[in-house]
Amino acid sequence: MANKAGDPVEGVERPARVPNGCPVVHLDVSPTLEVGSYWHKADELRETGQIFFNTMAQGYWMFTRYDEVREIYQHPELFSSESITPWDPEPAYRFVPTQIDPPEHSKYRQLLSRWFAPAAVNEASPAARAICQRLVAQVAPRGGCDFVAEFAMRFPTEVFLTVIGLPASDADLFVPWVEDFFRGFGGDVAQQEAMGQALAAMRQYWVDALETRRGEPVRREGDLASHLLHATLDGEPLDEAVILDILTVLVLAGLDTTRGELGYLFRHLATHPDDRHRLVAEPELIPSAVEETLRLYTIIFGDGRKVARDVEFHGCPLRKGDMVYGLVAGANRDPRVYDRADEFVLGRTANNHLGFAAGPHRCLGAHLARRVMQIAVEEWLKVIPDFRVATDAPLVERGGGSMMTLLALPLAWEATS
Amino acid sequence: MKITVHGDRCTGHGRCYGLAPGFLAYDDEGFVTIRDQIVDVPAGQTAASREAARTCPEQAIELLDD
């Protein structure tokens, strides 16, 4: 990574209003690195200081510890979601409701929350379990697979498409679009074109889907696109551009995230046989393993917000329009909050992690993501209780500017027949 | 002991009803049903209620000793 926290940065001037106690770094969070690099960077930053100024792009403030990260999330009146990428304060896309601030935000959430609430997740669970069983049965006899490509990308995608009423087979379309999008999202300038093309292709998919549903007098049961076409906000039908923004972000957020966490969870199980054996013997601990994955192996390096008005925040003279970055990876591994913060503890209590954010933008799909991860462990361990990482080469992860995710996870096991 | 969930802080993480399923329930949108109510913690649910309060990422849960 670019440099160590606190090192003087060559060729980079300390902006005049950055207080002397606030170290200046030049940290690029976009590169693909060996697995764990971004968590370790977050640990190093957090233990060096509470606040940094990062001179990447136009420059932004980074807050490294749990309390400040939660405070940023819980104060949308100070920290707007107009941009959530601190290196890109004026993004070309608009995610709805991700980038909508309260009070408008809650109106959009109300349109969507039932689709991803616990009752809906319970209803979808038998179908999700069947999808999982099919995917595990496909790989089990082979004695090995790339877990990322053959399971982690497929399973949450097929479940998500089922939940919103689309054919699970459209996963073949969505998986590469989502991959291309997140290559560019994290700030890699060489990938901006691929990101734009993926975004356009996804948008066209939704334009076509809406076209076939428009004019249908009755909303299709269990079909989110149809539901949104018939929905009203403040008594008016939704603008079609807004529907497109909603559907696009749901796919991006729903498909990539659970895939990322599944990769880290199964890497942990492959490399920690004691925990794996314990989950086989005590499956009631599986939800705890899921929460601990979301905490310790968070895929969110940080989350950006735009400062809504001039304010002094923990000694920092923030100005309207400044960008801030709450280091979720720093917060979730903060020893001021967690005992044995850098360890995976099955049965951990008071696990109040911010892996699904906090405040009004708390992850809409959290209930579904948890269930998908639980089902994955339950069904996999029933068929493949013992497995290992099948390579000595270092595993690599996508940069922290997007969500971190293992690019591949080769696993091996005793083939079943 | 009594428990309340501050509705201005709760955002529906669902940690509380996951930890105390025999006591706390969720509504159609995934919020705990006792937002802005003060209710008695039933016998046998004290430990689960304490754990729910400690686990809530929003610090929305308050326990009130009798």
Boltz contact constraints between the chains, C-beta under 6 A:
constraints:
  - contact:
      token1: [A, 113]
      token2: [B, 29]
      max_distance: 6.0
  - contact:
      token1: [A, 114]
      token2: [B, 28]
      max_distance: 6.0
  - contact:
      token1: [A, 117]
      token2: [B, 29]
      max_distance: 6.0
  - contact:
      token1: [A, 117]
      token2: [B, 30]
      max_distance: 6.0
  - contact:
      token1: [A, 118]
      token2: [B, 26]
      max_distance: 6.0
  - contact:
      token1: [A, 118]
      token2: [B, 30]
      max_distance: 6.0
  - contact:
      token1: [A, 349]
      token2: [B, 51]
      max_distance: 6.0
  - contact:
      token1: [A, 350]
      token2: [B, 54]
      max_distance: 6.0
  - contact:
      token1: [A, 350]
      token2: [B, 55]
      max_distance: 6.0
  - contact:
      token1: [A, 352]
      token2: [B, 55]
      max_distance: 6.0
  - contact:
      token1: [A, 352]
      token2: [B, 57]
      max_distance: 6.0
  - contact:
      token1: [A, 358]
      token2: [B, 57]
      max_distance: 6.0
  - contact:
      token1: [A, 358]
      token2: [B, 58]
      max_distance: 6.0
  - contact:
      token1: [A, 362]
      token2: [B, 11]
      max_distance: 6.0
  - contact:
      token1: [A, 362]
      token2: [B, 13]
      max_distance: 6.0
  - contact:
      token1: [A, 367]
      token2: [B, 14]
      max_distance: 6.0
